[in-house]
């Protein structure tokens, strides 16, 4: 692949990746690069290896998708691609480390603020911000470019972690998680867009696997970092769990600086902005971004989270807060779907694309599997700490999950590069995932289970999940026109973020309600039970100061709650298995230029 790039106007159908033509105006962009702008329904040098003349779903999908946008195909040398993606993966590494840090330290943080119910909100606040920003990030970086989007994401991520490190109240902590979530969502999503911009689809799985190695390495070291910092310099203002947030700030700043100088990928352009005299001002470009859709999505997630988290936990299920919030969440969801389908000119989740068989099956798989994965990542450390393990020991046992993610994501990419097939591979991945949850339901539901159960169950859950991410991403990209790959990638990330939020909300509702029922059923008749049960549910440290005769009953109540969580995760995995089997096989092209 040549080091420089040539450009072609989208309307020149004879051009291909190997025989680029100069654009009509012969001009280059500000970076000295000239993108290859190819129509989504243009010809490709690749034949359909499967003999399927209707490779894109809905037959003329490629033509329909190209109505308002033209694809920028950026040709780079292998060295330049490696340098660009390597720089971007620093942000992926830090974002993944943050996720495992908060998973390991959420119980100590919630205990310090005397509210274990805060545990689900620590993750949900981050994920709701992800869900709002990841879909929009596709459109925004199509307009302003991937590099500026990554700089913004790194800065916000660093600011969010700084707020968390200095927080002295639960509300400030949640604000920090929201700000970090805005940045973290961009770090994860934009890195994936760049991979699709720079690497042909047939090889895309391998690159995604390498990105997942960065993610897995960050997750492994983040869990260790979180556990190790819990008791370091606890008597100082920057010590204890706060240190885990402080150390992420300089790394994010360095990542922003590197991205600013090294990532040079031109923005995509709308068709009516290319040589047709339409205004290309910042205001007209920003009008392409679906902010109302993002608002409806956030409103849906927040109201649903509020109702499910509060119901049976903070207030009864019949309380007006629950009765009002859950129906209101459904109203926001319907409004979101109607807006995206009928009114949004550039929808963040294009309904017309999502309802296609492969995309819908892949997105549902992403949603339910991410829900189950977030459940395991947050509740396995909690289970271990209830059993008496320290945060550091719990963090070490999280290592097997990202290790499994790293192995299977790269392995599945190599298999798809060799075979060009992904449907059967997806089924195998989900069987591994379901097997991990079966092990969890068997081995992580008692206070005296074998110590190897957390390692093995998390390895299988993480392994199945890592392969699923790579497989479903390629399935989605392969089933739509090239001009839609950033948008459909954003949609898969939105489904993951929504799934993570809903999964933690579901797990919290199951856990808190079963735990509450178990404690009240065993001890509710005793004097002072209400106060003691409240302390047990808000602070794990109370397990070391239980009244005589309470310990066995309390542990049984906790184990029943955890069993309910694992069974909920198993159910989600079965849904994912059914969904992934419904995907359709599409061609994985070996060049950047494709239909």
HELIX and SHEET records of a PDB file:
HELIX    1   1 UNK A   61  UNK A   65  1                                   5    
HELIX    2   2 UNK A   78  UNK A  112  1                                  35    
HELIX    3   3 UNK A  118  UNK A  144  1                                  27    
HELIX    4   4 UNK A  146  UNK A  166  1                                  21    
HELIX    5   5 UNK A  170  UNK A  198  1                                  29    
HELIX    6   6 UNK A  201  UNK A  229  1                                  29    
HELIX    7   7 UNK A  241  UNK A  262  1                                  22    
HELIX    8   8 UNK A  271  UNK A  273  5                                   3    
HELIX    9   9 UNK A  282  UNK A  286  1                                   5    
HELIX   10  10 UNK A  291  UNK A  310  1                                  20    
HELIX   11  11 UNK A  320  UNK A  338  1                                  19    
HELIX   12  12 UNK A  339  UNK A  343  3                                   5    
HELIX   13  13 UNK A  351  UNK A  354  1                                   4    
HELIX   14  14 UNK A  357  UNK A  386  1                                  30    
HELIX   15  15 UNK A  391  UNK A  397  1                                   7    
HELIX   16  16 UNK A  399  UNK A  419  1                                  21    
HELIX   17  17 UNK A  423  UNK A  443  1                                  21    
HELIX   18  18 UNK A  453  UNK A  478  1                                  26    
HELIX   19  19 UNK A  482  UNK A  484  5                                   3    
HELIX   20  20 UNK A  485  UNK A  523  1                                  39    
HELIX   21  21 UNK A  529  UNK A  538  1                                  10    
HELIX   22  22 UNK A  540  UNK A  545  5                                   6    
HELIX   23  23 UNK A  551  UNK A  580  1                                  30    
SHEET    1   A 3 UNK A  36  UNK A  38  0                                        
SHEET    2   A 3 UNK A  69  UNK A  73 -1                                        
SHEET    3   A 3 UNK A 269  UNK A 270 -1                                        
END                                                                             
